[in-house]
């Protein structure tokens, strides 16, 4: 009887160790609208680092036609590397000569929000992105005053990627900026996320 208990305990431990979570990848490519299919590849699938457009690479979709492409992948907890590509083959990457994007997956479903070509963007996300679960940056669009659901470090970039504002808090003010699309990188102790906002 003891052997059966030990066997079952081993199965339970193995199942817990290999439990998968859903990781949703979003990449905002609106600054340079795509002309081809967007692929996600890296150590996320088997075979690892499959050429974009081949088995093992992940095709991303844009259901809302807003140039934010999405794919959901089931992963076990651990560290991963990845990159986005436009079109089949290795020539359509976001950048060349810079490090791959990195990701640490925990034990809960998560969303990773990226901006195409932002090689310095941190993607280490340890839990649920509270910008998604608690309503995001609001109001959006706004005349210039934007709120965050919690105190966070923020970096506001224009559509060219130039940083126009840095700070920490639950609110930031873009009333002195021209109307248009901006990107906000928000960092807390538990997640990093990038959101598109509109000042009108």
N, CA and C atoms as a LAMMPS dump frame, in Angstrom:
ITEM: TIMESTEP
0
ITEM: NUMBER OF ATOMS
600
ITEM: BOX BOUNDS ff ff ff
-5.0000000000000000e+02 5.0000000000000000e+02
-5.0000000000000000e+02 5.0000000000000000e+02
-5.0000000000000000e+02 5.0000000000000000e+02
ITEM: ATOMS id mol type element x y z
1 1 1 N 0.826 -1.191 0
2 1 2 C 0 0 0
3 1 3 C 0.873 1.258 0
4 2 1 N 1.954 1.209 0.766
5 2 2 C 2.863 2.357 0.849
6 2 3 C 3.438 2.697 -0.527
7 3 1 N 3.749 1.656 -1.318
8 3 2 C 4.298 1.87 -2.655
9 3 3 C 3.295 2.612 -3.539
10 4 1 N 2.017 2.277 -3.393
11 4 2 C 0.981 2.953 -4.183
12 4 3 C 0.923 4.425 -3.821
13 5 1 N 0.965 4.731 -2.512
14 5 2 C 0.933 6.126 -2.076
15 5 3 C 2.134 6.902 -2.609
16 6 1 N 3.307 6.27 -2.537
17 6 2 C 4.508 6.933 -3.041
18 6 3 C 4.411 7.173 -4.542
19 7 1 N 3.872 6.191 -5.273
20 7 2 C 3.707 6.324 -6.716
21 7 3 C 2.757 7.474 -7.037
22 8 1 N 1.606 7.533 -6.331
23 8 2 C 0.631 8.608 -6.565
24 8 3 C 1.215 9.966 -6.2
25 9 1 N 1.96 10.024 -5.103
26 9 2 C 2.592 11.277 -4.699
27 9 3 C 3.571 11.749 -5.771
28 10 1 N 4.303 10.794 -6.342
29 10 2 C 5.234 11.141 -7.411
30 10 3 C 4.527 11.672 -8.634
31 11 1 N 3.407 11.051 -8.999
32 11 2 C 2.628 11.534 -10.142
33 11 3 C 2.104 12.94 -9.895
34 12 1 N 1.591 13.19 -8.692
35 12 2 C 1.081 14.523 -8.356
36 12 3 C 2.19 15.563 -8.405
37 13 1 N 3.354 15.218 -7.884
38 13 2 C 4.48 16.156 -7.9
39 13 3 C 4.913 16.445 -9.323
40 14 1 N 4.948 15.404 -10.173
41 14 2 C 5.328 15.602 -11.577
42 14 3 C 4.322 16.499 -12.277
43 15 1 N 3.018 16.249 -12.016
44 15 2 C 1.975 17.065 -12.645
45 15 3 C 2.069 18.51 -12.22
46 16 1 N 2.354 18.746 -10.93
47 16 2 C 2.46 20.127 -10.453
48 16 3 C 3.657 20.815 -11.059
49 17 1 N 4.763 20.074 -11.189
50 17 2 C 5.982 20.689 -11.721
51 17 3 C 5.844 21.035 -13.191
52 18 1 N 5.018 20.268 -13.938
53 18 2 C 4.926 20.496 -15.372
54 18 3 C 3.628 21.183 -15.767
55 19 1 N 2.89 21.736 -14.806
56 19 2 C 1.637 22.425 -15.113
57 19 3 C 1.906 23.584 -16.058
58 20 1 N 1.018 23.74 -17.028
59 20 2 C 1.188 24.798 -18.011
60 20 3 C 0.258 25.957 -17.718
61 21 1 N 0.694 27.155 -18.078
62 21 2 C -0.129 28.354 -17.975
63 21 3 C -0.223 28.974 -19.363
64 22 1 N -1.267 29.753 -19.575
65 22 2 C -1.437 30.444 -20.847
66 22 3 C -0.742 31.792 -20.802
67 23 1 N 0.13 32.022 -21.764
68 23 2 C 0.828 33.3 -21.884
69 23 3 C 0.378 33.942 -23.191
70 24 1 N -0.237 35.119 -23.092
71 24 2 C -0.692 35.844 -24.27
72 24 3 C 0.326 36.909 -24.62
73 25 1 N 0.842 36.844 -25.83
74 25 2 C 1.8 37.81 -26.336
75 25 3 C 1.068 38.818 -27.219
76 26 1 N 1.246 40.1 -26.946
77 26 2 C 0.731 41.168 -27.792
78 26 3 C 1.912 41.991 -28.275
79 27 1 N 1.955 42.298 -29.571
80 27 2 C 2.985 43.201 -30.079
81 27 3 C 2.304 44.299 -30.89
82 28 1 N 2.552 45.533 -30.478
83 28 2 C 1.973 46.705 -31.142
84 28 3 C 2.926 47.151 -32.241
85 29 1 N 2.457 47.047 -33.469
86 29 2 C 3.296 47.381 -34.613
87 29 3 C 2.716 48.581 -35.364
88 30 1 N 1.866 49.367 -34.675
89 30 2 C 1.165 50.464 -35.339
90 30 3 C 2.095 51.587 -35.784
91 31 1 N 3.269 51.709 -35.167
92 31 2 C 4.208 52.759 -35.59
93 31 3 C 4.726 52.499 -37.004
94 32 1 N 4.84 51.236 -37.381
95 32 2 C 5.247 50.847 -38.737
96 32 3 C 4.335 49.72 -39.182
97 33 1 N 3.113 50.042 -39.649
98 33 2 C 2.126 49.002 -39.979
99 33 3 C 2.706 47.91 -40.858
100 34 1 N 2.364 46.655 -40.564
101 34 2 C 2.983 45.513 -41.236
102 34 3 C 2.512 45.335 -42.679
103 35 1 N 3.357 44.722 -43.473
104 35 2 C 3.013 44.376 -44.85
105 35 3 C 2.988 42.87 -45.035
106 36 1 N 3.259 42.115 -43.975
107 36 2 C 3.271 40.652 -44.056
108 36 3 C 2.761 40.036 -42.774
109 37 1 N 2.757 38.71 -42.739
110 37 2 C 2.314 37.964 -41.552
111 37 3 C 3.317 38.173 -40.431
112 38 1 N 2.814 38.326 -39.193
113 38 2 C 3.679 38.489 -38.023
114 38 3 C 3.822 37.13 -37.34
115 39 1 N 5.085 36.749 -37.089
116 39 2 C 5.39 35.478 -36.44
117 39 3 C 6.105 35.718 -35.12
118 40 1 N 5.915 34.78 -34.209
119 40 2 C 6.61 34.739 -32.924
120 40 3 C 7.417 33.45 -32.914
121 41 1 N 8.694 33.537 -32.606
122 41 2 C 9.505 32.327 -32.521
123 41 3 C 10.521 32.478 -31.402
124 42 1 N 11.099 31.379 -30.997
125 42 2 C 12.076 31.388 -29.912
126 42 3 C 12.107 30.035 -29.237
127 43 1 N 12.361 30.056 -27.928
128 43 2 C 12.411 28.802 -27.167
129 43 3 C 11.041 28.456 -26.594
130 44 1 N 9.982 29.013 -27.201
131 44 2 C 8.619 28.833 -26.709
132 44 3 C 7.97 27.552 -27.21
133 45 1 N 8.477 27 -28.29
134 45 2 C 7.83 25.844 -28.917
135 45 3 C 8.889 24.821 -29.31
136 46 1 N 8.424 23.655 -29.728
137 46 2 C 9.322 22.61 -30.21
138 46 3 C 9.043 22.39 -31.693
139 47 1 N 10.043 22.424 -32.548
140 47 2 C 11.456 22.652 -32.217
141 47 3 C 11.724 24.114 -31.862
142 48 1 N 12.731 24.313 -31.04
143 48 2 C 13.101 25.648 -30.571
144 48 3 C 13.686 26.477 -31.714
145 49 1 N 13.376 27.765 -31.717
146 49 2 C 13.883 28.721 -32.702
147 49 3 C 13.662 28.242 -34.145
148 50 1 N 12.42 27.856 -34.413
149 50 2 C 12.05 27.501 -35.782
150 50 3 C 11.985 28.761 -36.633
151 51 1 N 12.397 28.669 -37.874
152 51 2 C 12.367 29.829 -38.771
153 51 3 C 10.932 30.326 -38.906
154 52 1 N 10.732 31.643 -38.879
155 52 2 C 9.384 32.193 -39.047
156 52 3 C 8.715 31.639 -40.305
157 53 1 N 7.458 31.199 -40.146
158 53 2 C 6.719 30.647 -41.262
159 53 3 C 6.832 29.142 -41.399
160 54 1 N 7.631 28.495 -40.517
161 54 2 C 7.766 27.036 -40.559
162 54 3 C 7.122 26.437 -39.309
163 55 1 N 6.995 25.09 -39.29
164 55 2 C 6.455 24.418 -38.114
165 55 3 C 7.289 24.785 -36.891
166 56 1 N 6.614 25.123 -35.798
167 56 2 C 7.309 25.526 -34.582
168 56 3 C 7.284 27.021 -34.366
169 57 1 N 7.13 27.811 -35.449
170 57 2 C 6.93 29.251 -35.269
171 57 3 C 5.441 29.477 -35.034
172 58 1 N 5.1 30.594 -34.453
173 58 2 C 3.728 30.868 -34.035
174 58 3 C 3.2 32.044 -34.845
175 59 1 N 2.09 31.832 -35.54
176 59 2 C 1.461 32.897 -36.329
177 59 3 C 0.619 33.769 -35.411
178 60 1 N 0.8 35.085 -35.489
179 60 2 C 0.047 36.02 -34.666
180 60 3 C -1.106 36.602 -35.48
181 61 1 N -2.186 36.971 -34.802
182 61 2 C -3.363 37.493 -35.488
183 61 3 C -3.728 38.874 -34.966
184 62 1 N -4.466 39.608 -35.784
185 62 2 C -4.916 40.959 -35.435
186 62 3 C -6.417 41.043 -35.675
187 63 1 N -7.207 40.469 -34.757
188 63 2 C -8.653 40.367 -34.933
189 63 3 C -9.327 41.733 -34.994
190 64 1 N -8.78 42.733 -34.294
191 64 2 C -9.403 44.059 -34.245
192 64 3 C -8.903 45.003 -35.333
193 65 1 N -7.956 44.547 -36.151
194 65 2 C -7.359 45.377 -37.207
195 65 3 C -6.807 46.688 -36.645
196 66 1 N -6.191 46.618 -35.433
197 66 2 C -5.62 47.81 -34.8
198 66 3 C -4.098 47.773 -34.786
199 67 1 N -3.517 46.823 -35.564
200 67 2 C -2.06 46.648 -35.65
201 67 3 C -1.427 46.208 -34.338
202 68 1 N -2.232 45.61 -33.446
203 68 2 C -1.711 44.915 -32.267
204 68 3 C -1.954 43.427 -32.51
205 69 1 N -0.876 42.679 -32.707
206 69 2 C -0.969 41.262 -33.054
207 69 3 C -0.844 40.41 -31.794
208 70 1 N -1.592 39.306 -31.766
209 70 2 C -1.735 38.499 -30.558
210 70 3 C -1.537 37.014 -30.848
211 71 1 N -0.943 36.313 -29.884
212 71 2 C -0.869 34.853 -29.902
213 71 3 C -0.82 34.375 -28.462
214 72 1 N -1.492 33.259 -28.169
215 72 2 C -1.474 32.672 -26.831
216 72 3 C -0.771 31.324 -26.894
217 73 1 N 0.178 31.126 -25.984
218 73 2 C 1.006 29.923 -25.955
219 73 3 C 0.921 29.309 -24.561
220 74 1 N 0.829 27.985 -24.482
221 74 2 C 0.857 27.282 -23.19
222 74 3 C 2.302 26.943 -22.852
223 75 1 N 2.759 27.407 -21.689
224 75 2 C 4.149 27.223 -21.279
225 75 3 C 4.215 26.755 -19.832
226 76 1 N 5.278 26.045 -19.499
227 76 2 C 5.539 25.702 -18.103
228 76 3 C 6.39 26.815 -17.492
229 77 1 N 6.412 26.889 -16.178
230 77 2 C 7.211 27.911 -15.5
231 77 3 C 8.677 27.775 -15.902
232 78 1 N 9.316 28.914 -16.12
233 78 2 C 10.722 28.893 -16.513
234 78 3 C 11.093 30.137 -17.291
235 79 1 N 12.298 30.135 -17.829
236 79 2 C 12.814 31.28 -18.577
237 79 3 C 12.819 30.971 -20.073
238 80 1 N 12.449 31.957 -20.865
239 80 2 C 12.352 31.79 -22.304
240 80 3 C 12.972 32.989 -23.024
241 81 1 N 13.319 32.763 -24.302
242 81 2 C 13.753 33.842 -25.185
243 81 3 C 12.875 33.803 -26.421
244 82 1 N 12.649 34.968 -27.008
245 82 2 C 11.793 35.013 -28.192
246 82 3 C 12.041 36.303 -28.963
247 83 1 N 11.424 36.371 -30.153
248 83 2 C 11.541 37.535 -31.02
249 83 3 C 10.365 37.536 -31.99
250 84 1 N 9.998 38.716 -32.476
251 84 2 C 8.929 38.852 -33.454
252 84 3 C 9.536 39.056 -34.841
253 85 1 N 8.86 38.5 -35.848
254 85 2 C 9.311 38.619 -37.237
255 85 3 C 8.132 38.955 -38.136
256 86 1 N 8.424 39.675 -39.202
257 86 2 C 7.421 39.983 -40.211
258 86 3 C 7.769 39.233 -41.495
259 87 1 N 6.861 38.359 -41.926
260 87 2 C 7.111 37.552 -43.104
261 87 3 C 7.929 36.317 -42.768
262 88 1 N 7.91 35.352 -43.683
263 88 2 C 8.63 34.096 -43.479
264 88 3 C 10.136 34.309 -43.607
265 89 1 N 10.903 33.485 -42.889
266 89 2 C 12.36 33.565 -42.941
267 89 3 C 12.921 34.493 -41.883
268 90 1 N 14.242 34.53 -41.819
269 90 2 C 14.94 35.254 -40.746
270 90 3 C 15.203 36.719 -41.066
271 91 1 N 14.839 37.198 -42.254
272 91 2 C 15.212 38.573 -42.637
273 91 3 C 14.253 39.639 -42.122
274 92 1 N 13.098 39.258 -41.602
275 92 2 C 12.114 40.258 -41.201
276 92 3 C 12.031 40.505 -39.716
277 93 1 N 13.128 40.332 -38.984
278 93 2 C 13.106 40.516 -37.536
279 93 3 C 12.961 41.964 -37.118
280 94 1 N 12.584 42.158 -35.866
281 94 2 C 12.436 43.514 -35.332
282 94 3 C 13.756 44.276 -35.368
283 95 1 N 14.832 43.573 -35.116
284 95 2 C 16.155 44.188 -35.086
285 95 3 C 17.19 43.109 -35.321
286 96 1 N 18.383 43.52 -35.671
287 96 2 C 19.498 42.583 -35.816
288 96 3 C 20.638 43.051 -34.928
289 97 1 N 21.378 42.117 -34.39
290 97 2 C 22.551 42.441 -33.596
291 97 3 C 22.265 42.817 -32.16
292 98 1 N 21.017 42.689 -31.714
293 98 2 C 20.685 42.981 -30.319
294 98 3 C 20.152 41.71 -29.672
295 99 1 N 20.132 41.694 -28.363
296 99 2 C 19.732 40.497 -27.627
297 99 3 C 18.284 40.133 -27.898
298 100 1 N 17.966 38.857 -27.728
299 100 2 C 16.585 38.406 -27.845
300 100 3 C 15.77 38.952 -26.683
301 101 1 N 14.469 38.996 -26.862
302 101 2 C 13.577 39.323 -25.751
303 101 3 C 13.614 38.156 -24.754
304 102 1 N 13.433 38.457 -23.484
305 102 2 C 13.434 37.411 -22.46
306 102 3 C 12.13 37.447 -21.681
307 103 1 N 11.776 36.31 -21.137
308 103 2 C 10.517 36.184 -20.413
309 103 3 C 10.679 35.168 -19.29
310 104 1 N 10.207 35.524 -18.099
311 104 2 C 10.144 34.587 -16.983
312 104 3 C 8.682 34.265 -16.732
313 105 1 N 8.322 33.009 -16.884
314 105 2 C 6.942 32.567 -16.693
315 105 3 C 6.781 32.006 -15.289
316 106 1 N 5.741 32.453 -14.605
317 106 2 C 5.439 31.955 -13.272
318 106 3 C 4.385 30.864 -13.319
319 107 1 N 3.507 30.852 -12.338
320 107 2 C 2.515 29.78 -12.221
321 107 3 C 1.094 30.261 -12.485
322 108 1 N 0.927 31.5 -12.96
323 108 2 C -0.405 32.007 -13.283
324 108 3 C -0.427 32.49 -14.728
325 109 1 N -1.612 32.464 -15.335
326 109 2 C -1.765 32.987 -16.685
327 109 3 C -1.289 34.428 -16.733
328 110 1 N -0.729 34.837 -17.865
329 110 2 C -0.149 36.169 -17.934
330 110 3 C -0.254 36.736 -19.337
331 111 1 N -0.108 38.054 -19.42
332 111 2 C -0.099 38.762 -20.695
333 111 3 C 1.192 39.546 -20.8
334 112 1 N 1.844 39.451 -21.959
335 112 2 C 3.089 40.167 -22.21
336 112 3 C 2.819 41.158 -23.338
337 113 1 N 2.97 42.441 -23.06
338 113 2 C 2.685 43.487 -24.036
339 113 3 C 3.981 44.112 -24.517
340 114 1 N 4.167 44.129 -25.824
341 114 2 C 5.415 44.596 -26.427
342 114 3 C 5.134 45.646 -27.481
343 115 1 N 6.149 46.434 -27.764
344 115 2 C 6.121 47.375 -28.881
345 115 3 C 7.167 46.909 -29.884
346 116 1 N 6.773 46.75 -31.131
347 116 2 C 7.67 46.278 -32.186
348 116 3 C 8.938 47.121 -32.225
349 117 1 N 10.077 46.475 -32.185
350 117 2 C 11.352 47.159 -32.339
351 117 3 C 11.919 47.771 -31.083
352 118 1 N 11.238 47.636 -29.943
353 118 2 C 11.755 48.184 -28.688
354 118 3 C 12.678 47.154 -28.05
355 119 1 N 13.954 47.21 -28.417
356 119 2 C 14.917 46.204 -27.971
357 119 3 C 15.255 46.328 -26.496
358 120 1 N 14.963 47.472 -25.89
359 120 2 C 15.317 47.68 -24.49
360 120 3 C 14.162 47.382 -23.545
361 121 1 N 13.048 46.935 -24.097
362 121 2 C 11.867 46.7 -23.291
363 121 3 C 12.021 45.442 -22.454
364 122 1 N 11.732 45.534 -21.17
365 122 2 C 11.83 44.375 -20.284
366 122 3 C 10.542 43.57 -20.332
367 123 1 N 10.659 42.272 -20.493
368 123 2 C 9.492 41.42 -20.541
369 123 3 C 9.466 40.41 -19.398
370 124 1 N 10.114 40.683 -18.287
371 124 2 C 10.064 39.754 -17.17
372 124 3 C 8.786 40.016 -16.394
373 125 1 N 7.831 39.121 -16.539
374 125 2 C 6.511 39.297 -15.946
375 125 3 C 6.255 38.111 -15.028
376 126 1 N 5.957 38.373 -13.779
377 126 2 C 5.858 37.301 -12.799
378 126 3 C 4.425 36.931 -12.443
379 127 1 N 3.451 37.664 -12.91
380 127 2 C 2.069 37.357 -12.545
381 127 3 C 1.101 38.004 -13.489
382 128 1 N -0.109 38.229 -13.02
383 128 2 C -1.14 38.82 -13.862
384 128 3 C -0.832 40.293 -14.073
385 129 1 N -0.984 40.746 -15.295
386 129 2 C -0.786 42.145 -15.636
387 129 3 C -1.984 42.932 -15.109
388 130 1 N -1.773 43.721 -14.048
389 130 2 C -2.892 44.425 -13.424
390 130 3 C -3.444 45.529 -14.311
391 131 1 N -2.674 45.971 -15.31
392 131 2 C -3.225 46.951 -16.254
393 131 3 C -4.354 46.328 -17.062
394 132 1 N -4.315 44.989 -17.235
395 132 2 C -5.409 44.31 -17.925
396 132 3 C -6.533 43.985 -16.954
397 133 1 N -6.165 43.426 -15.79
398 133 2 C -7.179 42.917 -14.878
399 133 3 C -7.909 44.027 -14.127
400 134 1 N -7.339 45.236 -14.076
401 134 2 C -7.984 46.306 -13.311
402 134 3 C -8.345 47.499 -14.185
403 135 1 N -8.519 47.287 -15.468
404 135 2 C -9.067 48.349 -16.308
405 135 3 C -8.059 49.148 -17.097
406 136 1 N -6.776 48.974 -16.86
407 136 2 C -5.779 49.641 -17.679
408 136 3 C -5.599 51.112 -17.36
409 137 1 N -4.947 51.813 -18.288
410 137 2 C -4.737 53.254 -18.17
411 137 3 C -6.036 53.932 -18.572
412 138 1 N -6.513 54.873 -17.779
413 138 2 C -7.818 55.473 -18.037
414 138 3 C -7.809 56.961 -17.688
415 139 1 N -8.691 57.778 -18.276
416 139 2 C -9.481 57.436 -19.456
417 139 3 C -8.581 57.34 -20.688
418 140 1 N -8.969 56.602 -21.655
419 140 2 C -8.196 56.437 -22.883
420 140 3 C -9.173 56.239 -24.042
421 141 1 N -9.314 57.219 -24.92
422 141 2 C -8.551 58.465 -25.078
423 141 3 C -8.812 59.455 -23.946
424 142 1 N -7.926 60.47 -23.879
425 142 2 C -8.027 61.502 -22.858
426 142 3 C -7.558 62.835 -23.434
427 143 1 N -8.001 63.928 -22.807
428 143 2 C -7.529 65.269 -23.18
429 143 3 C -6.102 65.509 -22.703
430 144 1 N -5.593 64.611 -21.845
431 144 2 C -4.21 64.758 -21.4
432 144 3 C -3.889 64.185 -20.045
433 145 1 N -4.896 64.025 -19.175
434 145 2 C -4.675 63.455 -17.85
435 145 3 C -5.002 61.967 -17.907
436 146 1 N -4 61.117 -17.595
437 146 2 C -4.174 59.665 -17.627
438 146 3 C -3.913 59.105 -16.231
439 147 1 N -4.686 58.103 -15.836
440 147 2 C -4.556 57.477 -14.522
441 147 3 C -4.097 56.031 -14.653
442 148 1 N -3.353 55.568 -13.637
443 148 2 C -2.923 54.173 -13.538
444 148 3 C -3.652 53.515 -12.37
445 149 1 N -3.894 52.201 -12.43
446 149 2 C -4.629 51.544 -11.336
447 149 3 C -3.839 51.399 -10.047
448 150 1 N -2.522 51.653 -10.085
449 150 2 C -1.699 51.585 -8.884
450 150 3 C -0.448 52.436 -9.099
451 151 1 N 0.275 52.723 -8.037
452 151 2 C 1.517 53.469 -8.152
453 151 3 C 2.525 52.657 -8.95
454 152 1 N 3.127 53.296 -9.95
455 152 2 C 4.05 52.581 -10.823
456 152 3 C 5.042 53.564 -11.431
457 153 1 N 6.195 53.044 -11.853
458 153 2 C 7.113 53.819 -12.683
459 153 3 C 6.546 53.835 -14.093
460 154 1 N 6.593 54.984 -14.756
461 154 2 C 6.081 55.044 -16.117
462 154 3 C 7.034 55.82 -17.022
463 155 1 N 7.024 55.424 -18.284
464 155 2 C 7.821 56.074 -19.329
465 155 3 C 6.886 56.268 -20.514
466 156 1 N 6.686 57.515 -20.927
467 156 2 C 5.807 57.819 -22.052
468 156 3 C 6.667 58.105 -23.271
469 157 1 N 6.338 57.423 -24.394
470 157 2 C 7.095 57.582 -25.64
471 157 3 C 6.155 58.027 -26.747
472 158 1 N 6.676 58.858 -27.66
473 158 2 C 5.871 59.222 -28.823
474 158 3 C 5.927 58.097 -29.84
475 159 1 N 5.292 58.293 -30.98
476 159 2 C 5.166 57.216 -31.958
477 159 3 C 6.498 56.834 -32.596
478 160 1 N 7.512 57.704 -32.471
479 160 2 C 8.843 57.383 -33.003
480 160 3 C 9.687 56.621 -31.992
481 161 1 N 9.178 56.481 -30.754
482 161 2 C 9.924 55.808 -29.704
483 161 3 C 10.706 56.741 -28.808
484 162 1 N 10.622 58.052 -29.066
485 162 2 C 11.337 59.036 -28.243
486 162 3 C 10.621 59.211 -26.901
487 163 1 N 11.379 59.144 -25.798
488 163 2 C 10.794 59.331 -24.474
489 163 3 C 10.485 60.8 -24.257
490 164 1 N 9.236 61.091 -23.883
491 164 2 C 8.835 62.477 -23.641
492 164 3 C 8.511 62.746 -22.177
493 165 1 N 8.364 61.672 -21.377
494 165 2 C 8.032 61.857 -19.969
495 165 3 C 8.405 60.611 -19.183
496 166 1 N 9.028 60.798 -18.023
497 166 2 C 9.325 59.724 -17.071
498 166 3 C 8.772 60.128 -15.727
499 167 1 N 8.363 59.156 -14.928
500 167 2 C 7.903 59.507 -13.598
501 167 3 C 7.464 58.294 -12.814
502 168 1 N 6.885 58.564 -11.647
503 168 2 C 6.329 57.521 -10.79
504 168 3 C 5.09 58.072 -10.124
505 169 1 N 4.039 57.273 -10.073
506 169 2 C 2.809 57.719 -9.437
507 169 3 C 1.616 56.977 -9.971
508 170 1 N 0.432 57.57 -9.785
509 170 2 C -0.809 56.969 -10.27
510 170 3 C -1.442 57.808 -11.375
511 171 1 N -0.723 58.887 -11.8
512 171 2 C -1.282 59.768 -12.829
513 171 3 C -0.155 60.459 -13.571
514 172 1 N -0.379 60.765 -14.861
515 172 2 C 0.567 61.584 -15.616
516 172 3 C -0.199 62.512 -16.541
517 173 1 N 0.479 63.587 -16.943
518 173 2 C -0.178 64.69 -17.647
519 173 3 C 0.488 64.928 -18.997
520 174 1 N -0.295 64.797 -20.077
521 174 2 C 0.201 65.065 -21.424
522 174 3 C -0.514 66.245 -22.071
523 175 1 N -1.108 67.137 -21.257
524 175 2 C -1.873 68.249 -21.832
525 175 3 C -1.01 69.176 -22.679
526 176 1 N 0.298 69.218 -22.422
527 176 2 C 1.179 70.084 -23.208
528 176 3 C 1.704 69.403 -24.471
529 177 1 N 1.327 68.136 -24.694
530 177 2 C 1.777 67.407 -25.874
531 177 3 C 0.734 67.509 -26.99
532 178 1 N 1.176 67.306 -28.23
533 178 2 C 0.25 67.346 -29.349
534 178 3 C -0.669 66.13 -29.322
535 179 1 N -1.834 66.26 -29.918
536 179 2 C -2.776 65.15 -29.992
537 179 3 C -2.188 64.029 -30.843
538 180 1 N -2.484 62.792 -30.448
539 180 2 C -1.999 61.657 -31.226
540 180 3 C -1.819 60.423 -30.374
541 181 1 N -1.097 59.447 -30.935
542 181 2 C -0.861 58.163 -30.282
543 181 3 C 0.461 58.203 -29.523
544 182 1 N 0.457 57.662 -28.303
545 182 2 C 1.647 57.539 -27.475
546 182 3 C 1.696 56.12 -26.906
547 183 1 N 2.868 55.734 -26.427
548 183 2 C 3.031 54.438 -25.775
549 183 3 C 3.541 54.679 -24.359
550 184 1 N 3 53.93 -23.404
551 184 2 C 3.39 54.069 -22.006
552 184 3 C 3.927 52.735 -21.508
553 185 1 N 5.149 52.743 -21.035
554 185 2 C 5.739 51.559 -20.399
555 185 3 C 5.558 51.716 -18.895
556 186 1 N 4.874 50.758 -18.285
557 186 2 C 4.556 50.81 -16.859
558 186 3 C 5.268 49.664 -16.161
559 187 1 N 5.958 49.967 -15.059
560 187 2 C 6.709 48.954 -14.328
561 187 3 C 6.33 48.991 -12.85
562 188 1 N 5.963 47.82 -12.309
563 188 2 C 5.73 47.679 -10.87
564 188 3 C 6.609 46.529 -10.383
565 189 1 N 6.434 46.13 -9.132
566 189 2 C 7.208 45.009 -8.589
567 189 3 C 6.82 43.677 -9.208
568 190 1 N 5.632 43.602 -9.827
569 190 2 C 5.141 42.314 -10.315
570 190 3 C 5.001 42.222 -11.825
571 191 1 N 5.057 43.327 -12.557
572 191 2 C 4.93 43.231 -13.998
573 191 3 C 5.493 44.458 -14.698
574 192 1 N 5.796 44.262 -15.972
575 192 2 C 6.115 45.349 -16.882
576 192 3 C 5.187 45.223 -18.073
577 193 1 N 4.577 46.323 -18.493
578 193 2 C 3.647 46.279 -19.613
579 193 3 C 3.763 47.566 -20.413
580 194 1 N 3.401 47.478 -21.69
581 194 2 C 3.37 48.644 -22.55
582 194 3 C 1.957 48.801 -23.079
583 195 1 N 1.419 50.012 -23.013
584 195 2 C 0.081 50.3 -23.484
585 195 3 C 0.1 51.44 -24.484
586 196 1 N -0.801 51.341 -25.466
587 196 2 C -0.999 52.436 -26.4
588 196 3 C -2.085 53.349 -25.845
589 197 1 N -1.845 54.661 -25.84
590 197 2 C -2.847 55.618 -25.387
591 197 3 C -3.04 56.667 -26.475
592 198 1 N -4.152 57.359 -26.399
593 198 2 C -4.469 58.403 -27.383
594 198 3 C -4.805 59.685 -26.642
595 199 1 N -4.127 60.767 -27.01
596 199 2 C -4.483 62.095 -26.51
597 199 3 C -5.28 62.795 -27.608
598 200 1 N -6.455 63.308 -27.239
599 200 2 C -7.258 63.989 -28.247
600 200 3 C -7.739 65.359 -27.777
